Amino acid sequence: MAGGTSAFAQTQSGRGRLSVTVTDPTGGALPTATVTLVGAEANNRTIKLAPVLTATSGIAIFENLAPGRYLLSAQFTGFETLKPREVRVR
């Protein structure tokens, strides 16, 4: 993954929101990193989510997600892409 990431998920009305921060190894925000989220369970695997670019703060937000497990990855030119990380939206 491009540097490091942190994720925070919450739900409202049965739907979830995932906020992801993409940083470089020094902790600096990576603007315009591409963040991809793919469902990892039968109930969300077929949902097609468009990749999201991080803002100047390094934050990308996914809205209106079905609860469940997802695989999260981030790419940024010049950085190694690591194995996707599993996140849970409740």
mmCIF file of the C-alpha atoms, coordinates in Angstrom:
data_MODEL
# 
_entry.id   MODEL 
# 
loop_
_atom_site.group_PDB 
_atom_site.id 
_atom_site.type_symbol 
_atom_site.label_atom_id 
_atom_site.label_alt_id 
_atom_site.label_comp_id 
_atom_site.label_asym_id 
_atom_site.label_entity_id 
_atom_site.label_seq_id 
_atom_site.pdbx_PDB_ins_code 
_atom_site.Cartn_x 
_atom_site.Cartn_y 
_atom_site.Cartn_z 
_atom_site.occupancy 
_atom_site.B_iso_or_equiv 
_atom_site.pdbx_formal_charge 
_atom_site.auth_seq_id 
_atom_site.auth_comp_id 
_atom_site.auth_asym_id 
_atom_site.auth_atom_id 
_atom_site.pdbx_PDB_model_num 
ATOM 1  C CA . MET A 1 1  ? 0.000   0.000   0.000  1.00 0.00 ? 1  MET A CA 1 
ATOM 2  C CA . ALA A 1 2  ? 1.215   3.493   -0.578 1.00 0.00 ? 2  ALA A CA 1 
ATOM 3  C CA . GLY A 1 3  ? 2.849   4.258   2.731  1.00 0.00 ? 3  GLY A CA 1 
ATOM 4  C CA . GLY A 1 4  ? 0.452   3.527   5.564  1.00 0.00 ? 4  GLY A CA 1 
ATOM 5  C CA . THR A 1 5  ? -3.284  3.694   5.881  1.00 0.00 ? 5  THR A CA 1 
ATOM 6  C CA . SER A 1 6  ? -5.753  4.033   8.692  1.00 0.00 ? 6  SER A CA 1 
ATOM 7  C CA . ALA A 1 7  ? -9.457  3.386   8.353  1.00 0.00 ? 7  ALA A CA 1 
ATOM 8  C CA . PHE A 1 8  ? -12.537 4.302   10.369 1.00 0.00 ? 8  PHE A CA 1 
ATOM 9  C CA . ALA A 1 9  ? -15.987 2.892   9.654  1.00 0.00 ? 9  ALA A CA 1 
ATOM 10 C CA . GLN A 1 10 ? -19.399 3.750   11.026 1.00 0.00 ? 10 GLN A CA 1 
ATOM 11 C CA . THR A 1 11 ? -23.000 3.127   10.071 1.00 0.00 ? 11 THR A CA 1 
ATOM 12 C CA . GLN A 1 12 ? -26.183 5.138   9.960  1.00 0.00 ? 12 GLN A CA 1 
ATOM 13 C CA . SER A 1 13 ? -29.544 3.639   9.070  1.00 0.00 ? 13 SER A CA 1 
ATOM 14 C CA . GLY A 1 14 ? -27.980 0.264   8.292  1.00 0.00 ? 14 GLY A CA 1 
ATOM 15 C CA . ARG A 1 15 ? -25.470 1.716   5.794  1.00 0.00 ? 15 ARG A CA 1 
ATOM 16 C CA . GLY A 1 16 ? -21.818 2.408   6.461  1.00 0.00 ? 16 GLY A CA 1 
ATOM 17 C CA . ARG A 1 17 ? -19.218 5.085   5.859  1.00 0.00 ? 17 ARG A CA 1 
ATOM 18 C CA . LEU A 1 18 ? -15.500 4.363   5.601  1.00 0.00 ? 18 LEU A CA 1 
ATOM 19 C CA . SER A 1 19 ? -12.867 7.071   5.983  1.00 0.00 ? 19 SER A CA 1 
ATOM 20 C CA . VAL A 1 20 ? -9.317  6.144   4.948  1.00 0.00 ? 20 VAL A CA 1 
ATOM 21 C CA . THR A 1 21 ? -6.117  8.159   5.438  1.00 0.00 ? 21 THR A CA 1 
ATOM 22 C CA . VAL A 1 22 ? -3.182  7.337   3.138  1.00 0.00 ? 22 VAL A CA 1 
ATOM 23 C CA . THR A 1 23 ? 0.267   8.448   4.300  1.00 0.00 ? 23 THR A CA 1 
ATOM 24 C CA . ASP A 1 24 ? 3.893   7.995   3.303  1.00 0.00 ? 24 ASP A CA 1 
ATOM 25 C CA . PRO A 1 25 ? 6.415   6.256   5.623  1.00 0.00 ? 25 PRO A CA 1 
ATOM 26 C CA . THR A 1 26 ? 7.095   9.565   7.432  1.00 0.00 ? 26 THR A CA 1 
ATOM 27 C CA . GLY A 1 27 ? 3.383   10.090  8.155  1.00 0.00 ? 27 GLY A CA 1 
ATOM 28 C CA . GLY A 1 28 ? 2.878   12.738  5.479  1.00 0.00 ? 28 GLY A CA 1 
ATOM 29 C CA . ALA A 1 29 ? -0.472  12.766  3.675  1.00 0.00 ? 29 ALA A CA 1 
ATOM 30 C CA . LEU A 1 30 ? -0.559  11.477  0.095  1.00 0.00 ? 30 LEU A CA 1 
ATOM 31 C CA . PRO A 1 31 ? -3.000  13.574  -1.963 1.00 0.00 ? 31 PRO A CA 1 
ATOM 32 C CA . THR A 1 32 ? -4.400  12.005  -5.140 1.00 0.00 ? 32 THR A CA 1 
ATOM 33 C CA . ALA A 1 33 ? -3.602  8.426   -4.050 1.00 0.00 ? 33 ALA A CA 1 
ATOM 34 C CA . THR A 1 34 ? -6.074  5.950   -5.562 1.00 0.00 ? 34 THR A CA 1 
ATOM 35 C CA . VAL A 1 35 ? -8.010  3.986   -2.938 1.00 0.00 ? 35 VAL A CA 1 
ATOM 36 C CA . THR A 1 36 ? -9.886  0.848   -3.953 1.00 0.00 ? 36 THR A CA 1 
ATOM 37 C CA . LEU A 1 37 ? -12.483 -1.007  -1.877 1.00 0.00 ? 37 LEU A CA 1 
ATOM 38 C CA . VAL A 1 38 ? -13.766 -4.468  -2.838 1.00 0.00 ? 38 VAL A CA 1 
ATOM 39 C CA . GLY A 1 39 ? -16.363 -6.561  -1.002 1.00 0.00 ? 39 GLY A CA 1 
ATOM 40 C CA . ALA A 1 40 ? -14.988 -9.676  0.711  1.00 0.00 ? 40 ALA A CA 1 
ATOM 41 C CA . GLU A 1 41 ? -18.292 -11.395 1.581  1.00 0.00 ? 41 GLU A CA 1 
ATOM 42 C CA . ALA A 1 42 ? -21.131 -12.939 -0.402 1.00 0.00 ? 42 ALA A CA 1 
ATOM 43 C CA . ASN A 1 43 ? -23.493 -10.009 0.397  1.00 0.00 ? 43 ASN A CA 1 
ATOM 44 C CA . ASN A 1 44 ? -21.111 -7.309  -0.903 1.00 0.00 ? 44 ASN A CA 1 
ATOM 45 C CA . ARG A 1 45 ? -18.755 -9.061  -3.340 1.00 0.00 ? 45 ARG A CA 1 
ATOM 46 C CA . THR A 1 46 ? -20.798 -8.183  -6.438 1.00 0.00 ? 46 THR A CA 1 
ATOM 47 C CA . ILE A 1 47 ? -21.143 -4.479  -5.570 1.00 0.00 ? 47 ILE A CA 1 
ATOM 48 C CA . LYS A 1 48 ? -18.935 -2.374  -7.854 1.00 0.00 ? 48 LYS A CA 1 
ATOM 49 C CA . LEU A 1 49 ? -17.399 0.584   -6.054 1.00 0.00 ? 49 LEU A CA 1 
ATOM 50 C CA . ALA A 1 50 ? -15.545 3.231   -8.018 1.00 0.00 ? 50 ALA A CA 1 
ATOM 51 C CA . PRO A 1 51 ? -11.994 3.951   -6.792 1.00 0.00 ? 51 PRO A CA 1 
ATOM 52 C CA . VAL A 1 52 ? -11.673 7.188   -4.813 1.00 0.00 ? 52 VAL A CA 1 
ATOM 53 C CA . LEU A 1 53 ? -8.804  9.696   -4.951 1.00 0.00 ? 53 LEU A CA 1 
ATOM 54 C CA . THR A 1 54 ? -7.557  11.079  -1.657 1.00 0.00 ? 54 THR A CA 1 
ATOM 55 C CA . ALA A 1 55 ? -7.999  14.781  -0.920 1.00 0.00 ? 55 ALA A CA 1 
ATOM 56 C CA . THR A 1 56 ? -5.047  17.061  -0.144 1.00 0.00 ? 56 THR A CA 1 
ATOM 57 C CA . SER A 1 57 ? -5.352  15.780  3.449  1.00 0.00 ? 57 SER A CA 1 
ATOM 58 C CA . GLY A 1 58 ? -4.738  12.186  2.264  1.00 0.00 ? 58 GLY A CA 1 
ATOM 59 C CA . ILE A 1 59 ? -8.296  11.192  3.173  1.00 0.00 ? 59 ILE A CA 1 
ATOM 60 C CA . ALA A 1 60 ? -10.673 9.188   0.976  1.00 0.00 ? 60 ALA A CA 1 
ATOM 61 C CA . ILE A 1 61 ? -14.285 8.531   1.986  1.00 0.00 ? 61 ILE A CA 1 
ATOM 62 C CA . PHE A 1 62 ? -16.637 5.760   0.856  1.00 0.00 ? 62 PHE A CA 1 
ATOM 63 C CA . GLU A 1 63 ? -20.331 6.364   1.638  1.00 0.00 ? 63 GLU A CA 1 
ATOM 64 C CA . ASN A 1 64 ? -23.470 4.210   1.769  1.00 0.00 ? 64 ASN A CA 1 
ATOM 65 C CA . LEU A 1 65 ? -21.697 0.851   2.261  1.00 0.00 ? 65 LEU A CA 1 
ATOM 66 C CA . ALA A 1 66 ? -23.446 -2.382  3.165  1.00 0.00 ? 66 ALA A CA 1 
ATOM 67 C CA . PRO A 1 67 ? -22.150 -3.749  6.489  1.00 0.00 ? 67 PRO A CA 1 
ATOM 68 C CA . GLY A 1 68 ? -19.490 -6.446  6.145  1.00 0.00 ? 68 GLY A CA 1 
ATOM 69 C CA . ARG A 1 69 ? -15.846 -7.099  5.384  1.00 0.00 ? 69 ARG A CA 1 
ATOM 70 C CA . TYR A 1 70 ? -14.007 -5.328  2.559  1.00 0.00 ? 70 TYR A CA 1 
ATOM 71 C CA . LEU A 1 71 ? -10.514 -5.442  1.072  1.00 0.00 ? 71 LEU A CA 1 
ATOM 72 C CA . LEU A 1 72 ? -8.839  -2.038  0.983  1.00 0.00 ? 72 LEU A CA 1 
ATOM 73 C CA . SER A 1 73 ? -5.862  -1.059  -1.150 1.00 0.00 ? 73 SER A CA 1 
ATOM 74 C CA . ALA A 1 74 ? -4.159  2.218   -2.045 1.00 0.00 ? 74 ALA A CA 1 
ATOM 75 C CA . GLN A 1 75 ? -1.796  3.092   -4.881 1.00 0.00 ? 75 GLN A CA 1 
ATOM 76 C CA . PHE A 1 76 ? 0.433   6.108   -5.360 1.00 0.00 ? 76 PHE A CA 1 
ATOM 77 C CA . THR A 1 77 ? 3.064   6.589   -8.058 1.00 0.00 ? 77 THR A CA 1 
ATOM 78 C CA . GLY A 1 78 ? 6.544   5.871   -6.755 1.00 0.00 ? 78 GLY A CA 1 
ATOM 79 C CA . PHE A 1 79 ? 5.398   3.766   -3.795 1.00 0.00 ? 79 PHE A CA 1 
ATOM 80 C CA . GLU A 1 80 ? 5.188   -0.012  -3.474 1.00 0.00 ? 80 GLU A CA 1 
ATOM 81 C CA . THR A 1 81 ? 1.671   -1.493  -3.555 1.00 0.00 ? 81 THR A CA 1 
ATOM 82 C CA . LEU A 1 82 ? 1.212   -3.884  -0.653 1.00 0.00 ? 82 LEU A CA 1 
ATOM 83 C CA . LYS A 1 83 ? -1.252  -6.706  -0.072 1.00 0.00 ? 83 LYS A CA 1 
ATOM 84 C CA . PRO A 1 84 ? -4.849  -5.423  0.413  1.00 0.00 ? 84 PRO A CA 1 
ATOM 85 C CA . ARG A 1 85 ? -5.898  -4.884  4.017  1.00 0.00 ? 85 ARG A CA 1 
ATOM 86 C CA . GLU A 1 86 ? -9.182  -6.245  5.387  1.00 0.00 ? 86 GLU A CA 1 
ATOM 87 C CA . VAL A 1 87 ? -11.524 -3.716  7.012  1.00 0.00 ? 87 VAL A CA 1 
ATOM 88 C CA . ARG A 1 88 ? -14.973 -4.197  8.534  1.00 0.00 ? 88 ARG A CA 1 
ATOM 89 C CA . VAL A 1 89 ? -17.943 -1.863  8.179  1.00 0.00 ? 89 VAL A CA 1 
ATOM 90 C CA . ARG A 1 90 ? -20.557 -2.428  10.880 1.00 0.00 ? 90 ARG A CA 1 
# 
